[in-house]
Amino acid sequence: MTDLNEAVEHYRPTPDDRRLIEEFRQNPIGHHSADLQRLLTRMRGAPMADKHCLVTVEPNRVWQLAQTSGVPGKPLKLLKERFTSMAEAEWHVFRIRWHALTGERLGD
């Protein structure tokens, strides 16, 4: 299992992986292709310090962007952005994580 974890940790998106952006945009929630799942695993496996995540404010209605501290027991830092669509909230986090991983900013 260590080899798999190392492979995911060292994975960097290639120019061909840009097609996965649209795949995620079209279907941010649910099952994904193996290639998109590999990318999401890499994005979600980033170190915990300053990692962006979503907090449910009202179940199935409102989500708020937050950031982790990376320190066990320290609360999340709630950010100003709120969403009334889970798909839009997930897309927002994807864009933040894509930028962190590649240095490229994605549009809305």
C-alpha positions in Angstrom: 0.0 0.0 0.0 2.9 2.3 0.6 3.7 2.4 -3.2 0.2 3.4 -4.0 0.2 6.2 -1.3 3.6 7.5 -2.6 2.3 7.4 -6.2 -0.7 9.5 -5.3 1.4 11.9 -3.2 3.8 12.5 -6.1 1.1 12.6 -8.8 1.1 16.0 -10.6 -1.6 16.8 -13.2 -0.5 16.7 -16.8 -1.8 18.9 -19.7 -4.1 16.0 -20.6 -5.6 16.0 -17.1 -7.2 19.4 -17.9 -10.1 17.4 -19.4 -10.8 16.3 -15.8 -11.7 19.9 -14.8 -14.8 19.8 -17.0 -15.7 16.3 -15.9 -15.7 17.5 -12.3 -17.6 20.7 -13.2 -20.3 18.6 -14.8 -20.5 16.1 -12.0 -19.0 17.3 -8.7 -20.9 14.9 -6.6 -21.1 11.2 -7.1 -19.1 8.6 -9.0 -16.1 9.8 -11.0 -13.8 8.2 -13.6 -10.7 6.6 -12.4 -8.6 9.5 -13.7 -10.7 12.1 -11.9 -10.7 10.0 -8.8 -6.9 9.9 -8.8 -6.8 13.7 -9.1 -9.4 14.2 -6.3 -7.5 11.8 -4.1 -4.3 13.8 -4.6 -6.1 17.1 -3.9 -7.9 15.8 -0.8 -4.7 14.2 0.5 -2.9 17.6 0.8 -1.5 18.4 4.3 -4.1 19.5 6.8 -2.7 22.9 7.6 -4.7 25.6 5.8 -6.7 23.1 3.8 -10.0 24.3 2.5 -13.2 22.4 3.3 -16.9 22.9 3.5 -19.1 23.2 6.6 -22.8 22.5 6.6 -24.6 25.5 8.0 -28.1 24.3 7.2 -28.4 20.6 6.2 -28.9 20.3 2.4 -29.4 24.1 2.1 -26.3 26.2 3.0 -22.6 25.4 3.1 -19.7 27.7 4.2 -16.1 27.6 3.2 -13.7 26.9 6.0 -10.0 26.3 6.5 -8.3 23.8 8.7 -5.5 24.7 11.1 -3.6 21.5 10.8 -3.5 21.4 14.6 -5.5 18.6 16.2 -8.3 20.0 18.4 -8.0 23.6 17.0 -11.3 24.7 15.4 -11.9 25.4 11.8 -11.6 29.0 10.6 -14.9 29.9 9.0 -14.4 32.0 5.9 -17.0 34.5 4.4 -18.1 32.5 1.4 -21.4 30.7 1.7 -23.2 28.6 -0.9 -26.8 27.5 -1.4 -25.8 24.8 -4.0 -23.6 21.9 -2.9 -22.4 21.6 -6.5 -21.2 25.2 -6.6 -19.6 24.8 -3.2 -17.7 21.7 -4.3 -16.7 23.5 -7.5 -15.3 26.4 -5.5 -13.2 24.1 -3.3 -12.0 22.2 -6.5 -10.8 25.5 -8.0 -8.9 26.4 -4.8 -7.2 23.0 -4.6 -6.4 23.0 -8.3 -4.7 26.4 -7.9 -2.7 25.1 -4.9 -1.6 22.0 -6.8 -0.8 23.5 -10.2 -0.5 27.3 -9.7 -3.2 27.8 -12.3 -6.4 29.8 -11.4 -9.6 28.4 -12.9 -12.5 30.7 -13.9 -16.0 30.3 -12.7 
